[in-house]
Amino acid sequence: MSISFKGIEYRFTVEIWRTEAPGGWHFVSLPTEISSEIRQTLKLKEQGWGRMNATVKIGKSEWQTALWFDTKKNTYLLALKAEIRKKENLSIGNKVKVIIWV
């Protein structure tokens, strides 16, 4: 963790997965220890349904988005839009280096 003008920075590497629903969304799950730290220190920044604004960087792509807290997985989820997946050549099962500022 480090602090910058964008907020508190977290770096991690995780695997991309997809929901099983038709047209399922692609996600990465934040490591549980990072999610726990974010939830303990920044829960007041959450909006409805565990939504928290964030800035994300993967590869050369950086964008504004939101993290969603999944109570079943006990972690925050980050949806990966098709535009980002195509731009960064990402698919299900790829390990991806992620930087998030909250």
N, C-alpha and C positions, 0 to 999 in steps of 0.2 A: 504494500500500500504506500502511495505517496500522494501529496496534495499539490494540485496545480490550479491555475485560473479556471480550469474546466470543472474542478471538483476533486473528489478523492479518486485516485487512479488505482485500478486493479488489473493485473496481467495474469493470464492463465492460458493453458492449452487444453482443449476439450474436443470431443467427437460430435459431429453433426448427426442428428437423428430426425426422423419424420413421424408425424402422427399417422395412425392407421386409417383415419377417416378418408373417404374419397377426396381427392385433391388436397391431401394432408399438408399441413404447414411443416416447414423445416425449422428446427430449433437447435440451440445449444443450451445445456443446463450449466449454470454457474457451479463451480465446486461448492460443496456444502459448507466448508469452513469460511469461504468468502461470503456466501449468502448469509450465514449466521452473523458474521461481523457487520455486514450492511444492515441487516434487519435490526440488530441490537443498537447500532449507532445512528442510523438514518431513517428509522421507521416513521418518524414524523414527516418525512418527505413523501411518503406513500400517499397516493390518491386512492380513489375507490378500487376495490377488488385487488389490492396489493400491487397496483401499478406505480412504477417509479420512473421518472424521466431519466434518460442517460444519453451520453455520447459514446459511440462505439467506433473502434477502428479494427479492421481486419485487412491485412495486406496494405494496399494503397487506398482503400475505401474508408472514409470516415463519415458518419451520419448521426443525426439526432433520432432517437427512438425511445422506446420504453422497455423496461424489464417488468415481468409479471411474476408475482410470487405464487408458486404452486404448492398448496398445502399438502397434497398427496405425496409429492416428491420432496417436500421440505427444502425447496431451493427456488431461486429465481430462474426464469426462462427468458431467453432472448430469441425472438423470431428472426429468421434470415430471409429477407425478401428475395424473390427470383432475380431482381436486378443486381443485387449484391452477389448472389451465388454465381450468376453468369459472368459478371465483371471479374470476380476473383477465382473463377473456375473451381467452384466448390460443389461437392456432392455428399450424399449420405455416407457416413462411415469415415469421411476425411477427418483427420485431426487438424484443428485450426487454432492459430495463436490469436487471442482476443485481448484487446485493451478496452476497458470500460471506465468511464468517468461518471460518478454519481454525486 
